[in-house]
């Protein structure tokens, strides 16, 4: 019917979202119980043969999931870029000339912000695909936070005791 055709075309339109990955096509195949290969040779007729009008809600859910996962992917890529370029600043101790690490406001702020971001990702119902990566980042940043705190505490103590 025309109504089914319109519903299927709307679903095909939604599936053109750039956030859709191979895993999402696999989920669609499971839902429709139809095997197909999604590549540049896939035609509109191939997609219409899936009878997507029977799976309108499923398609919408898969596309929604893909968009949310794409957002997580973006956050994880940004974390990677941020922390690859993050460096400590240093300064010389006034009396001894020993190089000391300097507490960079930007670094500490970024660390705290990123830990909150990861915590928010963990509460998402779409975390499954990224759980291992997000957990890994949480562990890395938590370790970095602990090491930085301890290091600055030791450095402060040394600075106070050095003159004695």
Secondary structure, 3 states (H helix, E strand, C coil): CHHHHHHHHHHHHHCCCCCCCHHHHHHHHHHHCCCCCCCCCCCHHHHHCCCHHHHHHHHHHHHHHHHHHHHHHHHHHHHHHHHHHCCCEEEECCCCCCEEEECCHHHHHHHHHHHHHHHHHHCCCCCHHHHHHHHHHHHHHHHHHHHHHHHHHHHHHHHHHCCC
